[in-house]
Amino acid sequence: MDPLEHGDLTVVDGLQINNWDRKVLEELKAGGVTGVNATCAVWEGPQETLRAVADWYELARDNADLVVLAENADDIRQAKRDGRLAVLLGFQNSSPFGDDYRMVEVFHRLGVRIAQLTYNIQNLVGGACYDDHDSGLTAYGRFIVAEMNRVGMLVDLSHVGNRTSRDAIDASAGPVAITHANPLSFADSPRNKPDDVIDALAARGGVLGCCLYPNVIGGEKTTRRQFCEMVAGLVERIGPDHVALGSDCTRNWSQDYVAWLRNGRWRPASAVPVEPQWPVWPTWFGGPADFPVLTEGLLEVGLDETVVAQVLGGNWLRLFDTVFPGAGQ
């Protein structure tokens, strides 16, 4: 049997939050990425998010040779055959839903397939990872989760508080995801997840996307081998069906955008003593064009080819088949 080649894989990235243009799309193609959850809202309300979705429609139309907007796993598989990138639209907050659970169906009909419940701070749905006190999933949050289950939108618990995460896992009728985070034992960051949350996620059939963002891997000096050994250890602990990748790439943004991510509209920039800065990425992974080094690294630490294929994309496809409506169900 021929050895596994990166180009043979259907690579799916659990999340990227790039400032998308043709150059960035070409970076993903160069890295052999076939599917990606592309963030189109963080702090935005419903009206702003509609514009962001419209921007994606326009970008996909203008670059149809490179990209297609996907609604299910079969769309990603078809994109692999066609040599294109399949984009799943996603939110990193429930702010686009405002205070109306019916907005879940509205945005689902517009093509949004993934929504993170909270982003860093408490909202109407629940608590977040940087809150001093995690309220847990609110009454409104339970209706949001139920409506996401009903229409076929994946619940994402990245940036969500641990109590709210456990509540959401219990409340959800189906498996959920943590699209971009790591075990807390690997790097001490509020963004990373303790074992009990990860174990509960896996027990319900969910998937964790191991994240390459410098702040959640221990900084830019973390080596490829250290990262890949963490992934392999997680595979051994919770099983090969529940581990994937979610790079959290942030390509093509200005310095102003990181301040928007940190502050939104909920606090003035003057309230932050140090101006937010983009972190330095490790030399071995600077962006989506570097995905082939992850295939090499996972093989080097002893994962077999079948498991590497699962981690690089197969597990996301299985989860999408379960959650999203479409031919894969």
C-alpha positions, 0 to 999 in steps of 0.5 A: 500500500502506498504511504498516506499523502496529504493530498489524498485527504479530505481536510476540514478545518473546524474554524478560521476567522480570516479577512477573506479574499481570493489570496486567502482562499488560495492559501487554503487551496495551497494547504490542501484544505477542502472544508472550513467553518468560516466565522462571519459574526462575532459581536454583530447583531442580526442586521450586521450579520445579514450584511456579512452573509451577503458579503460571503455570497458575493465572494463565492460568486466572484470566485466560483472557480475556487470556492462553494458555499456548503450546507452539509458534508456531501457538499464538502465531499463534492468540493474535494472531487471538484478541486474547490474549497467548501465553506460552511458559514458560522458564528462565534457568538449567538449575538446574531440571534438577538433576543429572538430564537426564531432567528436560528431558523432564519440564518439556517435558511441563509446557509449558516450551519454552526454557531458558538453560544458565547464569545468570551463574556456572558450573553443572553444564552449563558456564561463564557470562558473569561467570566469570573462567574459562569451563570450556566445555560440560561432559559433562553439558551435552552430554547436556542440549543433546542432550536439549533437541534431542530433545524440542524445547526451545530452547537459550538462550545469554544469560548463558552464557560465550563458550566455553560458547556456542561449544561449545553451538552446535557441539553442538546438532543444531539452531539455538539462541538468544540471547534477550536480549543485544547485540553487545559492540561496542555496549555493553561488558558481560559480558552482551553477545556478541562477533562470533564467537559471534554469527556462529556462532549465525547460521551455524547458523540461530539468532536473537539477541534485541536487549536493552533492559535498561539494563545492556546498552545502555550505560545509560538515556541511550542513545537510541532511535535509537542502539539502533535503529541497532545493530539495523539494523547487525546486520541488515546484518551477519548477515542479516535472518533472525537478528535479533529483540528480547528486552526483558528487562523486569522489571516489578512486582518489589520491591527484594529480588528484584534481590538474589535475581537477583544472589546466589541462594543461592550467596553471602551478601548481605554479600559484595557491597559495594554493595546491588544496585539495579534500573537506570533505564530510558531514558525512551523505553522503560520497559516492554512498553507501549512496544513501538510506539516500537520499530516507529517507531524501526526504520522511522526508521533505514531498515529496510524493513517486511518486515524490521521485521516479522521483527525484531518477531516473525517471526524468533522464529516461524520459529525456534519452527517449527523447534525446537518440536514442533507444527503449524508443523513 
